[in-house]
Every structure is written in C-alpha cells, then in structure tokens.
Amino acid sequence: MTMRYHDPSLDHDEAVRYLATTDRSKVTEALISIGLNEMDGGWAQNTCLQFIGHPDDDIASAAIVAIGHIARRFGEIDMTKIIPAFEQARRRGTALSASVNDAMDDIEMFT
C-alpha cells in the first residue's frame, strides 16, 4: 500500500468528480478530503462506506481513514453501518485491519 499524508481541500463538487474517475490518486484524495472537509456528515459517511469494499486496498483504506475523520469532526457515526463494513475490511488483510484499528480508535475517542 502506498498511502502518504496529504491534506486535500476539495469542494464537494470536485470531490464527487474525483470519485467518478478510475484514477486511484484522485479517488483517495477525494475520500480523505470528504473526511476532513465535507459539511454533510451523513453524505460523507455514506459515500465513504461505498468505497470500503473497493477492491483496491489504497482506496478502501482511504475510505476507512475518512470514516475516522468524520467521527472526529461530527462526534457521531452510524455504527450499525460501520461495524459490518469494518469487519469485512478486516477479513481482507493486515493492511486494512491496521486502518480499521486506527479509525476505531478515533471513533471510540470522539463519539
């Protein structure tokens, strides 16, 4: 996995455009931006949930990390949706398990 720290600031429409591409870099940037900047927490959570099951581990990991950011920013998250998605991600492998653990730490700390 080739995750690197980057603090993207895409507006909502630009993030949606990035998500519609097949460019891994743009999709991961959009997901992190959504986690850090999107003002509609419900939309942000649901959008990230759609990408947790993505076959590309970098994209799935970015979606998981973004869920942690959403929990930190909004102080709430729908665990009935998050837990099954995180459990499925954990079954995929060690790299995603580490992202899930980090996101769960944020969820536990901020919600």
Secondary structure, DSSP 8 states (H G I E B T S, - for coil): -----------HHHHHHHHTSS-HHHHHHHHHHHHHH-S-HHHHHHHHHHHHT-SSHHHHHHHHHHHHHHHHHHS---HHHHHHHHHHHHHH-HHHHHHHHHHHHHHHHH-
